[in-house]
Amino acid sequence: MKPHLIVFAVLIAAFIAYNFFFRIEDDRMNTVANIVLASILFGYIAFMAYALLKKMKK
């Protein structure tokens, strides 16, 4: 489970770094990029939960 948390921490750091340093000037594209990054984060949370439940089932 530890590698999953490390990857999740890297994804969160990338999301924060994008919002502070690498913003796109166009508001629409910035919103699209934020939605895509947030979707990846929530998808990874779902994957971690699925992996944890699968481990607990064994």
N, C-alpha and C positions, 0 to 999 in steps of 0.2 A: 504494500500500500504506500510505502514511502516514495517510490519513484513517481507514483501518480500525484502525490502532493507536491513534489518538486516541479513537475511539469505544470501543474496548476498555478504554482507560485510564479513561474516564468511567464505563463499566459497573463496573469494579473499584472505583473510588472510591465509586460509589453503593452497592455491596454492603458495603463497609467502613463507610460512613457509616450505613447501615441497622443494621448489627450493633452499632455503638457508641452511636448516638444515638436511633434510632427503633424500638427493639425493641417488639414487641407483648407485652403482659403474659401473655396466654394462651400456654402452652407449645406447644400443638398448632398454633395459628395461626402462631406464630413459626417453628415447624419447617416448616410449609407455605410460608411466605413465603421462608425460606432455600432450600428445595428449588427453588422457582420461580425465584428469582434465580440460583442456581447453574446451573440448567438453561439459562437464557438465556445465561449466560457460556459454558458449554460448547458450546452451539449456535452462538454467535458465533465461538468458536475453530474449530469445524468449518467454518463459512462462510468464515473467513479462509484456512484450509488449502485449501479447494476453489477459492477465487479465486486463490490463489497457484499451485496446480497447473495451473489453466486458463491463467494467464499464462505459465507455463513451457512449456506445450505449444505455444504459438504460435511 
